[in-house]
Amino acid sequence: MSRPGAWSRVASNLWKYVKGDFSKKNYVAEDSSGNRFYEIANSRQNVSRGFDPPTSGAQIEPDLEWQAWLRGTRR
């Protein structure tokens, strides 16, 4: 089965924007470095996870425990 075309994706994203149907970030925790970790609710796939780096100072990678949580290997 083929993937949808580029214009189909543009139209779909435009329709989502007009409807306001974007997923919200559900913040879970913040580490000592200032990284904020979140899960995206209402996703069709498995839970999507990510982090927002601190706005000020040097950007530091998350600890190993948080990297495992982001990949879904830590339960």
HELIX and SHEET records of a PDB file:
HELIX    1   1 ALA A    6  LYS A   19  1                                  14    
HELIX    2   2 LEU A   64  ARG A   71  1                                   8    
SHEET    1   A 3 LYS A  25  GLU A  30  0                                        
SHEET    2   A 3 ARG A  36  ILE A  40 -1                                        
SHEET    3   A 3 SER A  48  ASP A  52 -1                                        
END                                                                             
